[in-house]
């Protein structure tokens, strides 16, 4: 028997961080001491007052369906948070509560992607961007994110890639996997150029908005009124409040697209569960001490990581300005990135992600997540140093 699935499923990709996580877990279960610097997940517990809010919601009987767009109280919390962080007042009627960040990517890309269309995305960048673009049959157009630019995108280079076929442009700052933060002046230049392309939608992935260092400040695309009528902003609870497993995201949509994403929600996931939404409200409106504590820890780890990586043979690493990732250049080791990542996991028990998993421009780099303890980071760096010093045959 032959089951004829559609060709789109032959094009769909994956997020290899989950494959690495599965392999690391299997090795750990077999007795190997594994240090996971691969997965983009804070190693902190969700703050207790957030957990208690979900428990209270359950005890209070919030067990049923919620609106497809999210509870009004949850959307209003996002409105308050958006005003506090960007100075921009949005309407709760433009806010969607979704089960994580990926559904916003899925919804935006599926709205604009079809054969003959072009969708631009960061490279190196979050792998789901390209995967979903290819799934729709649209042509993926990489926006180069270069080490020499501090892993910020170049407005000039980005605008030069736009054509009459461009339907959607995806931007991400602070960025995964590089930790790059695009300066405000560069974003202003890009927005000025985008004003000449009024038919192109914009998806701004701002999930790491509070995670900046060294005085860097996140510039939200919401602060530019000239593009608001075609701007989708992706954000959520996963990174800021250590809530990855809660599957809680939000996005802000222009009027003309909001009902379309509401219909997708009705057809795909119905709604987000009520207890998680009450937890989300508590996260936004409650004390932020745990967030501040987590960010101080990430900053300390970031410095340890950069210093340690730059002391390794054949490796150099610029200082990331955002998120919780370093993206070291490993070209001096003589290894291909994915082969080195695999060898380090199997031989030393250190889990990292090879740069090519984040795009065609990722070769020569690896992603290291410092969402792990300083002790584990130092142990991992020691193992990597020992491995590179052994003179193992390079491939």
C-alpha positions in Angstrom: 0.0 0.0 0.0 1.3 3.5 -0.9 0.0 6.5 1.1 0.2 9.6 -1.0 1.1 12.5 1.3 1.5 15.9 -0.2 4.9 17.0 -1.6 5.1 19.8 1.1 6.0 17.2 3.7 9.1 16.2 1.7 10.3 19.8 2.1 9.6 20.3 5.8 12.6 20.5 8.1 13.2 20.1 11.8 14.8 21.9 14.8 17.9 19.8 15.4 18.2 21.1 19.0 15.5 18.6 19.9 17.4 15.8 18.1 20.5 16.7 20.0 18.5 16.8 23.2 17.1 13.4 22.6 20.6 11.9 21.9 22.0 13.7 25.0 19.2 12.3 27.1 19.8 8.8 25.7 23.5 9.0 26.5 22.7 10.2 30.0 20.3 7.4 30.6 23.0 4.9 29.5 25.3 6.3 32.3 27.3 9.0 30.4 27.9 12.3 32.2 26.3 14.7 29.7 26.5 18.5 29.9 23.8 20.0 27.7 24.7 23.4 26.2 22.5 22.7 23.2 19.0 23.4 24.1 17.7 27.0 24.4 15.9 26.6 27.7 16.6 28.4 31.0 17.8 26.1 33.7 15.8 28.0 36.3 12.4 26.9 37.7 9.3 28.9 36.8 8.9 31.5 39.6 6.7 30.1 42.4 4.0 32.8 42.2 3.4 31.9 38.6 3.1 28.2 39.4 0.7 29.1 42.3 -1.5 31.2 39.9 -2.0 28.1 37.6 -2.8 25.9 40.6 -5.3 28.4 41.9 -6.9 28.6 38.5 -7.4 24.9 38.4 -8.8 24.8 41.9 -11.1 27.7 41.0 -12.6 25.5 38.2 -11.0 27.1 35.1 -11.1 23.8 33.2 -12.9 24.7 30.0 -12.3 26.2 26.7 -11.1 29.8 26.4 -11.6 32.2 23.5 -9.5 31.3 20.4 -7.7 34.7 20.8 -7.0 34.1 24.5 -8.6 35.3 27.7 -9.3 39.1 27.7 -7.5 39.4 31.0 -4.4 37.7 29.6 -4.5 39.9 26.5 -4.9 43.0 28.6 -1.8 41.9 30.6 0.2 41.7 27.4 -1.1 45.2 26.6 0.3 46.5 29.9 3.6 44.7 29.4 3.9 46.1 25.9 3.3 49.6 27.0 5.9 49.2 29.8 8.6 47.8 27.6 8.1 49.7 24.3 6.1 52.8 25.2 3.5 51.7 22.6 -0.2 51.3 23.5 -1.8 48.4 21.6 -5.4 47.2 21.8 -6.2 43.8 23.3 -8.2 43.3 20.1 -4.8 43.0 18.3 -3.3 40.5 20.8 -3.3 36.8 20.2 -2.5 34.2 23.0 -1.0 31.1 21.4 0.6 27.8 22.5 4.2 29.0 22.2 6.1 31.2 19.7 6.1 28.8 16.8 2.3 29.1 16.0 2.9 32.8 15.2 5.7 31.8 12.8 3.5 29.1 11.3 0.5 31.5 10.9 2.4 34.4 9.4 4.4 32.2 7.0 1.4 30.2 5.8 -0.5 33.4 5.2 2.0 34.7 2.8 3.9 31.6 1.5 3.0 30.0 -1.8 4.9 28.9 -4.9 6.2 32.0 -6.7 6.4 34.1 -3.5 9.6 35.0 -1.7 10.0 35.2 2.1 13.1 36.6 3.6 14.5 35.3 6.9 17.7 35.6 9.0 20.6 33.3 8.3 22.0 32.0 10.6 18.6 32.0 12.3 15.9 29.9 14.0 15.6 26.9 11.7 11.8 26.8 11.8 11.7 30.0 9.7 13.2 28.3 6.6 11.4 25.0 7.3 8.0 26.6 7.2 8.8 28.7 4.2 9.8 25.6 2.2 6.7 23.8 3.4 4.5 26.5 1.8 6.4 26.2 -1.5 7.6 29.8 -1.3 11.2 30.6 -2.0 13.3 31.2 1.1 15.7 34.2 0.8 18.4 34.3 3.5 19.2 37.6 5.1 22.9 37.3 5.9 23.8 37.8 9.6 27.5 38.2 9.6 30.1 38.0 12.4 31.8 41.1 11.2 28.6 43.1 11.9 28.4 41.7 15.4 25.7 39.3 14.1 23.4 42.2 13.5 21.6 42.4 10.1 22.6 45.0 7.6 19.7 47.2 6.5 21.4 47.9 3.1 22.1 44.3 2.4 18.6 43.3 3.5 16.8 45.9 1.4 19.0 44.9 -1.7 17.5 41.4 -1.5 13.9 42.5 -1.8 12.1 41.9 -5.1 8.6 42.3 -6.5 8.0 38.7 -5.3 8.8 39.5 -1.7 5.7 38.9 0.5 7.1 38.7 4.0 10.3 39.6 5.8 11.3 37.9 9.1 13.5 39.7 11.6 14.9 38.6 14.9 16.8 40.8 17.5 18.1 39.8 20.0 18.8 36.8 17.9 18.9 33.1 18.1 21.5 31.5 17.5 24.0 34.2 17.5 23.2 36.5 20.4 23.4 39.4 18.1 21.5 42.7 18.8 20.8 45.0 15.8 21.5 48.6 16.7 18.6 51.1 16.7 20.2 53.1 13.9 20.3 50.1 11.6 16.7 49.2 12.4 15.7 52.8 11.6 17.5 52.6 8.2 15.7 49.3 7.5 12.3 50.7 8.4 12.9 53.7 6.1 13.6 51.4 3.3 10.6 49.2 4.1 8.4 52.2 3.7 9.1 52.0 0.0 7.7 48.4 0.0 4.2 48.9 1.4 2.9 45.5 0.2 5.5 43.5 2.2 4.4 42.1 5.6 6.9 42.1 8.5 7.3 39.5 11.2 9.5 40.7 14.1 10.5 37.9 16.5 11.2 39.7 19.8 11.0 36.7 22.1 14.4 37.7 23.7 13.4 41.3 24.2 14.5 41.7 27.8 17.7 39.7 27.3 20.3 42.4 26.5 23.7 43.1 28.0 26.4 45.8 28.2 24.0 48.6 28.0 22.4 47.4 24.7 18.7 48.2 24.4 16.1 46.3 22.4 14.4 48.3 19.8 10.9 47.0 19.1 9.5 47.4 15.6 6.3 48.4 17.3 7.9 51.8 17.8 7.7 52.7 14.1 4.1 53.8 13.2 4.8 53.8 9.5 4.9 49.9 9.4 2.4 49.1 12.1 -0.4 48.3 9.6 1.6 45.3 8.3 3.7 44.4 11.3 3.3 41.1 13.3 5.3 41.0 16.6 6.1 37.6 18.2 6.8 37.4 21.9 6.0 35.1 24.8 6.7 33.8 28.2 9.1 30.9 27.5 12.4 32.7 27.9 11.8 35.6 30.1 10.0 33.7 32.9 11.5 30.3 32.3 8.2 28.8 31.1 9.3 26.8 28.0 7.1 23.8 28.8 4.0 25.9 29.5 3.7 26.6 25.8 2.6 30.2 26.2 3.2 32.8 23.5 1.6 36.0 22.4 1.7 38.0 19.2 0.4 41.4 18.1 -1.3 41.6 14.7 -2.5 44.4 12.5 -6.2 44.8 12.1 -6.3 43.3 8.5 -4.6 40.1 9.6 -6.1 39.5 13.0 -9.2 37.7 12.0 -7.2 35.4 9.7 -5.0 34.2 12.6 -8.1 33.8 14.8 -9.5 31.5 12.1 -6.3 29.5 12.1 -6.5 29.1 15.8 -10.1 27.8 15.6 -9.0 25.3 12.9 -5.6 24.2 14.5 -5.4 24.5 18.2 -8.8 25.9 19.4 -7.4 27.8 22.3 -4.7 27.9 25.0 -5.5 26.2 28.2 -6.9 28.4 31.0 -4.5 27.7 33.9 -1.5 28.6 31.8 -3.1 31.9 30.8 -3.7 32.7 34.5 -0.1 31.9 35.1 0.9 34.2 32.2 -1.0 37.1 33.9 0.8 36.5 37.1 4.1 36.4 35.3 3.5 39.8 33.8 1.8 41.6 36.7 3.8 39.9 39.6 7.2 40.6 41.0 10.1 40.5 38.5 12.8 39.7 41.0 13.3 36.2 39.6 13.7 37.6 36.1 16.3 40.0 37.2 18.2 37.3 39.1 18.1 35.1 36.0 19.5 37.9 33.8 22.3 38.6 36.2 23.2 34.9 36.1 23.1 34.8 32.3 25.4 37.9 32.2 28.0 36.2 34.5 27.8 33.0 32.5 28.2 34.9 29.2 31.5 36.4 30.3 32.7 33.0 31.5 31.8 31.5 28.1 33.4 34.1 26.0 36.6 34.1 28.0 36.7 30.3 28.0 36.0 29.9 24.2 38.6 32.4 23.2 41.2 30.4 25.2 40.5 27.3 23.1 42.7 26.3 20.2 41.3 27.2 16.8 38.2 28.9 18.3 37.3 32.6 18.6 34.1 34.1 19.9 32.8 37.6 19.8 30.8 38.8 22.8 27.1 38.2 22.4 24.9 41.2 23.3 21.6 39.4 23.7 19.7 36.2 24.4 21.6 33.4 26.1 23.7 32.0 23.2 27.3 32.3 22.0 28.1 31.5 18.4 31.8 30.8 18.3 33.8 30.6 15.1 35.4 27.1 15.0 36.9 27.3 11.5 40.4 27.4 13.0 40.0 23.9 14.4 39.8 22.3 10.9 36.5 20.5 11.8 33.2 20.8 10.0 30.8 22.2 12.6 28.2 19.4 12.7 30.9 16.7 12.8 32.6 18.5 15.7 29.3 18.9 17.5 28.6 15.2 17.1 32.1 14.1 18.1 32.0 16.3 21.2 28.7 14.8 22.3 29.6 11.2 21.7 33.2 11.4 23.0 33.1 14.0 25.8 29.4 14.3 26.7 29.1 18.0 25.8 26.0 18.8 23.7 26.3 21.8 21.3 24.5 22.6 18.0 26.4 22.8 14.7 26.0 26.1 12.9 24.6 24.6 9.7 21.5 23.6 11.6 20.7 27.3 11.7 21.3 28.1 8.0 23.6 28.0 5.0 25.8 30.6 6.5 26.2 28.7 9.8 29.2 26.5 8.6 32.3 27.3 10.7 30.3 28.1 13.8 28.6 26.3 16.7 25.9 27.4 19.0 26.5 27.2 22.7 23.7 28.0 25.1 24.8 29.4 28.5 21.4 28.6 30.0 23.3 26.2 32.3 25.3 26.6 35.5 28.7 28.2 35.6 30.1 25.0 37.0 28.8 22.9 34.1 30.0 25.5 31.6 33.5 25.4 33.0 33.4 21.6 33.0 32.3 21.6 29.4 34.9 24.1 28.3 37.6 21.9 29.9 36.3 18.8 28.0 36.2 20.7 24.7 39.8 21.8 25.3 40.9 18.3 26.1 39.2 16.9 23.0 40.8 19.5 20.7 44.2 18.9 22.2 44.1 15.2 21.5 44.8 15.6 17.8 41.8 13.5 16.8 41.5 13.2 13.0 39.6 16.2 11.7 36.8 15.6 9.2 
